[in-house]
Amino acid sequence: MPSLRHEKLCLAPVAGVDEAGRGPLAGPVVAAAVILPAKGVPRGLNDSKKLSAAERARLHGRLRDCAQVGVGIVEADEIDRLNIYWATMKAMTLAVEALGCAPGHVLVDGNRLPRWTFAATAIVGGDAVSLSIAAASIVAKHTRDQIMVGHHESYPHYGWASNKGYGCPAHQRALREHGPTPLHRRSFAPVAQMALL
C-alpha cells in the first residue's frame, strides 16, 4: 500500500505527480499534481488502477476538498505535434504550475522527469508506494474519464463512455466504419491507418 515514506525524505511541501491517458487513441493526456494536507489525508488512497470508478470519484471529491490540486491537460492535436512523450511531460509541468505554489520537492510516477527547475524524484511504480503520487493518479484518471464521458455525447459511435478512448475492438471497429474524429490522435498508428483509407 502507498505510504508517506518517500514524502518524509523530501523538503516540504511535496507534490505527487501522475498522468492518465498515454495509450488511448483519442482524447487528451491528463496529469495531476497533489500536495496532501498535513492532517486528514483521505483513507483508501491507492494506485487508481486498483480502485473502482466509484472509489475514484469519491476520493477525487475528498482530495479536491482537502488537498492542493493542479491539473494539466494536453489535447490530441498537440499530442500529434509534440508526440505522446513530450505531451505527457508538458501536462505534468502544467499540473505542477497549476498548484498555485512552488513545491519543495516533486515525486513523479515513472522513470523520467520533465525539464523543470523543481527538485524532483522519479519513482517507477510510484502510485503503488507514494500516497501523493497515488492521489495524483486518482485525480488524473477521474478527470480524464469524465472528459471522455463528456465527449461520448458528441461522438456516441466510439463508445468513449465505457472505453475512454482506448483502442478496444469496438472502438477500432467504429474507427473503420466512421473514420477518425477531431479528438483522435492521428499520429497513433491505428488512427493514421484509418485516415489513409
Stockholm file with secondary structure:
# STOCKHOLM 1.0

chainA/1-197         MPSLRHEKLCLAPVAGVDEAGRGPLAGPVVAAAVILPAKGVPRGLNDSKKLSAAERARLHGRLRDCAQVGVGIVEADEIDRLNIYWATMKAMTLAVEALGCAPGHVLVDGNRLPRWTFAATAIVGGDAVSLSIAAASIVAKHTRDQIMVGHHESYPHYGWASNKGYGCPAHQRALREHGPTPLHRRSFAPVAQMALL
#=GR chainA/1-197 SS CCBSHHHHTSCSSEEEEEEECSSCSBSCEEEEEEECCSSCCCTTCCCGGGSCHHHHHHHHHHHHHHSEEEEEEECHHHHHHHCHHHHHHHHHHHHHHTTSSCCSEEEEESSCCCSCSSCEEEETTGGGTBHHHHHHHHHHHHHHHHHHHHHHTTCGGGCHHHHTTCCCHHHHHHHHHHCCCTTBCTTSHHHHHHHHC
#=GC SS_cons         CCBSHHHHTSCSSEEEEEEECSSCSBSCEEEEEEECCSSCCCTTCCCGGGSCHHHHHHHHHHHHHHSEEEEEEECHHHHHHHCHHHHHHHHHHHHHHTTSSCCSEEEEESSCCCSCSSCEEEETTGGGTBHHHHHHHHHHHHHHHHHHHHHHTTCGGGCHHHHTTCCCHHHHHHHHHHCCCTTBCTTSHHHHHHHHC
//
